[in-house]
Amino acid sequence: MKYILPIFIIVLFFSACKNTTEEKNTEVVENTEIEAVAPPITYPEGIQKLFQAHGGINKWNGMENLCFEMDGKNGTETHSVSLKDRRTKIETKNWTIGYDGSQVWLLENEKGSYEGNARFYHNLMFYFYAMPFVLGDDGINYTQLESAELDGKTYNAVKISYDNGVGDSPEDEYIVYLDPETSQMEWLGYTVTYTEKEKSNDWHFIKYSDWQEVNGLLLPKKLTWYTVENNLPAKKRNDVKFEKIIATETVLEPSVFAKPEAAIVVER
């Protein structure tokens, strides 16, 4: 959860707002309406340390977009994500997948050029890549687990589950494995429930490495999938490398994610 590469330069137009105060009969009319503010989310101590080790959840929440390139099975994929509403666009030389905020769409340069489930894939690699910060989303439950050993090293472990109705696969579960000294994330365990729509005990594992700083955030250069034996990682299977990573406060225009006329809507 991929030509001439697009340049992610978005021109942001600001509109100025002017506040005025009306006076009538020398009496100042004040607006006493108070906007409701949601209380801040309180994260468990282990998750707080995890976020801090990667630049801080407040720093992440200040970002508006995340863009990166990766090598997919059909060549280079360019991913653009609007972080606040998770609108998404994945571009390759043969096809483009987008999510405009309400529907997932697929545009193929040649019919049949995309193989797979576009709705399942539209945010899959973003979600894996943007760990651990996506673990700060609403509707998440955290469970501290006992220390666990993976590939000969002992880690602190936190299990992640979701409230009913959160996303397309609320039955998915994750376990994030933290270095006990640095609190940095090193492994992710996850289940896949998109098709069956029920909890699974079949765990998959990704190792995170080659962390780099991107605008104050610690993000990975490489994710390594492992084969699994007895629900534990066994041997390296394949690497996915990420390049041209951008995270900024620039708001991407809705037109970036708008469905082209020739694209089809991908149903659940």
Salt bridges, closest charged atoms under 4 A:
GLU45 OE2 - LYS49 NZ 3.31
GLU64 OE2 - LYS84 NZ 3.73
GLU69 OE2 - LYS244 NZ 3.97
GLU77 OE1 - LYS2 NZ 3.76
GLU77 OE1 - HIS79 NE2 2.87
ASP85 OD2 - ARG87 NE 2.77
GLU91 OE2 - LYS89 NZ 3.95
ASP137 OD1 - ARG86 NH2 2.88
ASP168 OD2 - ARG119 NE 2.94
GLU173 OE2 - LYS159 NZ 3.60
GLU173 OE2 - LYS199 NZ 3.60
ASP179 OD2 - LYS153 NZ 2.71
GLU186 OE2 - LYS153 NZ 2.94
ASP202 OD2 - HIS204 NE2 3.84
